[in-house]
Amino acid sequence: MKEIEVEVTFSNKKEEVIKKLSKFEYVGEKEIYDIYYYDPQRDNLKPEDDLRLKETFRVRKTNTSCYVTYKKQHFKGKLWIYSDEYETKIEDYDTIKKIISLLGLEPLITVHNKRKIYKYKEYEIELEDVEGLGLFIEVERISNDKDEMKVKEEIRDFIRSLKLEDVKELNIGKNQYLLSTKMNRKLNLYNDTVY
């Protein structure tokens, strides 16, 4: 299964967006701490020169659970298309961090995120408040469709239907965005999609 998603920034106030999303099924809230790791001995988990991460390994802690995840990103040129995601639940957050440390992996970046989650048809909609970055909307659909760009355009149409203001689509993950901020590096954060 492919994780196909579109993530956008906007200029609306949080309360306005919550009102717009209230017509969808409310799933709940999550507070998430993601620690992304890299391997000093290998290049596959290290950022490229433009800080793009083609592969990521993370430990996620939520209010109720803990997960370990590997993602392989797929690009068309510099445009991010979708991710292959492999994730499994783990029992003990501190133990997995110790195991990872003993294996020689080191923390790259930590992302602290508070999400309000909604469902509409096959879409999962998340209003995210990311510490150090601000507000985002992420709309995701899990798909086996071979035409990922068609699915992305359907997601974009859905986002357009929300009638948000000053919408810009991210072309990098929040982990890369935060990494660029912490390293004081200017990146081309957005793609050219018109909303």
Stockholm file with secondary structure:
# STOCKHOLM 1.0

chainA/1-195         MKEIEVEVTFSNKKEEVIKKLSKFEYVGEKEIYDIYYYDPQRDNLKPEDDLRLKETFRVRKTNTSCYVTYKKQHFKGKLWIYSDEYETKIEDYDTIKKIISLLGLEPLITVHNKRKIYKYKEYEIELEDVEGLGLFIEVERISNDKDEMKVKEEIRDFIRSLKLEDVKELNIGKNQYLLSTKMNRKLNLYNDTVY
#=GR chainA/1-195 SS CEEEEEEEECCSCHHHHHHHHTTSEEEEEEEEEEEEEECTTCSTTSCCTTCCCSEEEEEEECSSCEEEEEEEEEEETTEEEEEEEEEEECSCHHHHHHHHHHTTCEEEEEEEEEEEEEEETTEEEEEEEETTTEEEEEEEEEECCSCHHHHHHHHHHHHHHTCCSSCEEBSSCHHHHHHHHHTTCCCCCBCCCCC
#=GC SS_cons         CEEEEEEEECCSCHHHHHHHHTTSEEEEEEEEEEEEEECTTCSTTSCCTTCCCSEEEEEEECSSCEEEEEEEEEEETTEEEEEEEEEEECSCHHHHHHHHHHTTCEEEEEEEEEEEEEEETTEEEEEEEETTTEEEEEEEEEECCSCHHHHHHHHHHHHHHTCCSSCEEBSSCHHHHHHHHHTTCCCCCBCCCCC
//
